[in-house]
């Protein structure tokens, strides 16, 4: 495991301490979890951008053409 020293504004540090206490974890654990969540979100965004870049409109239209036409399920309609 690695150690990292970071500088935080006092207000952010106070909030981190308060939420860590509320969650019953250390500030270090709170920060590690928050960083892991952020990195996962960034990774998901990268993955989706990569997939979108490989997409082909023609292939999408062909796949969509295979979907049968049906009325939407009750409550599953766009508002007017």
Backbone bond lengths (Angstrom), bond angles and torsions (degrees), N, CA, C in turn:
res aa  C-N    CA-C-N  psi(-1)  N-CA   C-N-CA  omega(-1)  CA-C   N-CA-C  phi
1 X - - - 1.445 - - 1.521 108.31 -
2 X 1.314 116.79 145.25 1.460 121.82 -179.04 1.516 110.80 -103.78
3 X 1.314 114.95 154.53 1.469 120.94 174.94 1.519 108.19 -106.33
4 X 1.335 115.54 144.35 1.451 120.78 179.53 1.530 107.69 -138.82
5 X 1.282 115.92 134.55 1.455 120.95 176.91 1.520 107.57 -105.95
6 X 1.329 116.69 128.18 1.464 119.96 179.24 1.526 109.70 -128.05
7 X 1.304 115.00 153.14 1.462 121.14 176.01 1.518 107.79 -103.87
8 X 1.335 115.16 129.57 1.455 121.16 -179.37 1.517 109.83 -124.13
9 X 1.318 117.55 146.40 1.458 118.86 169.78 1.532 108.97 -60.61
10 X 1.323 116.57 148.27 1.467 120.38 -177.91 1.528 111.90 -54.95
11 X 1.327 116.91 -41.38 1.471 119.54 -177.93 1.530 111.45 -63.62
12 X 1.305 117.15 -39.31 1.462 120.76 178.73 1.527 110.70 -67.41
13 X 1.317 116.48 -40.45 1.460 120.76 178.32 1.530 110.64 -63.94
14 X 1.343 116.75 -42.67 1.472 120.08 177.47 1.526 110.62 -59.92
15 X 1.340 116.29 -45.68 1.468 119.58 178.79 1.520 111.23 -62.28
16 X 1.308 116.60 -41.73 1.467 120.36 179.17 1.526 110.86 -61.41
17 X 1.327 116.50 -44.38 1.479 119.66 178.18 1.522 110.83 -61.97
18 X 1.341 116.29 -42.78 1.462 119.93 -177.97 1.531 111.14 -64.81
19 X 1.328 117.14 -45.96 1.464 119.44 -179.60 1.521 111.96 -70.24
20 X 1.305 117.05 -35.41 1.470 119.43 176.78 1.525 109.98 -62.48
21 X 1.328 116.24 -43.83 1.466 119.72 178.75 1.529 110.34 -62.90
22 X 1.314 115.85 -42.80 1.470 119.61 -179.85 1.518 111.32 -62.33
23 X 1.332 117.02 -36.75 1.459 122.08 -179.14 1.527 112.62 -84.85
24 X 1.327 116.62 -10.32 1.459 119.88 -179.98 1.510 113.63 74.59
25 X 1.334 116.45 30.98 1.458 121.14 178.71 1.522 109.15 -128.40
26 X 1.317 116.66 167.91 1.458 120.41 176.44 1.525 109.62 -77.42
27 X 1.315 116.06 161.39 1.466 119.99 175.13 1.525 109.08 -60.72
28 X 1.322 117.26 -39.02 1.465 120.08 178.32 1.529 111.29 -58.42
29 X 1.339 116.35 -44.30 1.469 120.26 -179.96 1.520 110.32 -66.32
30 X 1.325 117.17 -40.42 1.459 120.87 178.43 1.530 110.59 -60.88
31 X 1.329 116.43 -46.04 1.467 120.96 -179.37 1.531 110.12 -65.89
32 X 1.319 117.58 -42.01 1.467 120.25 179.33 1.525 110.85 -63.02
33 X 1.319 116.94 -41.52 1.458 121.07 179.05 1.522 110.84 -66.94
34 X 1.328 117.13 -43.28 1.464 120.83 178.70 1.524 110.82 -62.34
35 X 1.307 116.76 -41.85 1.467 120.60 178.57 1.522 110.48 -65.51
36 X 1.332 117.32 -41.19 1.462 120.61 178.83 1.525 110.25 -62.29
37 X 1.329 117.49 -41.58 1.463 121.10 178.75 1.529 110.69 -63.68
38 X 1.315 117.32 -43.91 1.460 121.04 -179.92 1.528 110.57 -64.16
39 X 1.330 116.95 -44.56 1.464 120.24 179.48 1.523 111.42 -63.67
40 X 1.338 117.43 -36.84 1.463 120.70 177.19 1.528 110.17 -65.09
41 X 1.326 117.51 -40.95 1.465 120.87 178.87 1.524 110.82 -65.18
42 X 1.328 117.15 -42.89 1.463 120.38 178.13 1.525 111.22 -64.61
43 X 1.326 116.09 -40.08 1.464 120.29 177.68 1.522 111.38 -64.10
44 X 1.332 117.33 -40.50 1.462 120.81 177.90 1.519 110.34 -64.15
45 X 1.319 116.76 -41.10 1.466 120.66 177.86 1.528 110.66 -61.95
46 X 1.326 116.64 -44.71 1.469 120.35 177.21 1.526 111.05 -59.52
47 X 1.328 115.95 -44.32 1.464 120.94 -179.39 1.531 110.73 -61.46
48 X 1.339 116.41 -45.77 1.461 119.60 -178.99 1.526 111.73 -66.02
49 X 1.345 116.46 -38.86 1.473 118.99 177.07 1.531 110.29 -63.38
50 X 1.327 116.65 -40.43 1.464 121.11 179.13 1.524 110.56 -63.25
51 X 1.330 116.52 -45.24 1.467 120.53 178.50 1.523 110.87 -63.89
52 X 1.330 117.21 -41.61 1.462 120.89 -179.53 1.527 110.63 -63.60
53 X 1.330 116.61 -36.87 1.463 120.13 -179.41 1.526 111.62 -66.00
54 X 1.336 116.97 -26.80 1.464 120.76 179.72 1.521 112.63 -87.58
55 X 1.339 116.12 -8.93 1.456 120.22 -176.42 1.523 112.24 -66.95
56 X 1.320 114.96 150.41 1.467 121.32 178.75 1.524 108.13 -127.91
57 X 1.320 115.90 123.60 1.466 120.49 -177.12 1.528 111.27 -58.09
58 X 1.322 117.79 -40.81 1.465 120.44 -179.58 1.518 112.18 -61.05
59 X 1.322 116.82 -43.29 1.470 121.12 179.33 1.529 109.89 -65.33
60 X 1.321 117.23 -38.37 1.463 121.07 177.65 1.528 110.25 -63.23
61 X 1.324 116.65 -46.18 1.459 120.58 -179.68 1.535 111.11 -62.31
62 X 1.341 117.13 -38.56 1.461 120.64 178.01 1.525 110.99 -64.00
63 X 1.327 116.38 -43.97 1.463 119.99 179.65 1.525 110.37 -65.88
64 X 1.308 117.12 -40.82 1.460 121.05 -179.29 1.525 110.65 -65.66
65 X 1.317 116.76 -33.40 1.464 120.48 179.18 1.532 111.94 -65.05
66 X 1.322 117.82 -21.55 1.468 121.72 179.64 1.526 112.68 -81.01
67 X 1.314 117.40 -13.47 1.463 121.10 -178.17 1.524 108.50 -79.38
68 X 1.324 117.40 126.06 1.461 118.95 -178.95 1.529 111.30 -68.44
69 X 1.313 115.03 148.53 1.458 120.45 177.69 1.522 108.49 -78.04
70 X 1.313 116.90 130.22 1.461 121.29 -179.53 1.511 108.94 -151.16
71 X 1.302 115.21 152.96 1.463 119.89 176.98 1.524 108.20 -68.84
72 X 1.340 117.58 146.75 1.460 119.28 178.85 1.527 111.52 -67.20
73 X 1.315 114.58 152.87 1.459 120.66 175.55 1.525 107.64 -65.18
74 X 1.309 117.05 145.91 1.459 121.01 -178.41 1.530 110.74 -52.71
75 X 1.326 115.76 130.95 1.456 121.03 -179.47 1.527 113.39 88.32
76 X 1.328 117.39 -8.54 1.457 121.42 -178.21 1.522 110.31 -107.00
77 X 1.328 114.98 58.00 1.458 120.81 179.95 1.518 109.48 -127.55
78 X 1.317 115.23 155.27 1.456 119.70 176.92 1.518 109.66 -77.21
79 X 1.328 117.09 144.29 1.471 118.12 177.77 1.525 110.39 -68.60
80 X 1.312 115.90 154.35 1.473 120.71 178.93 1.495 111.99 -66.95
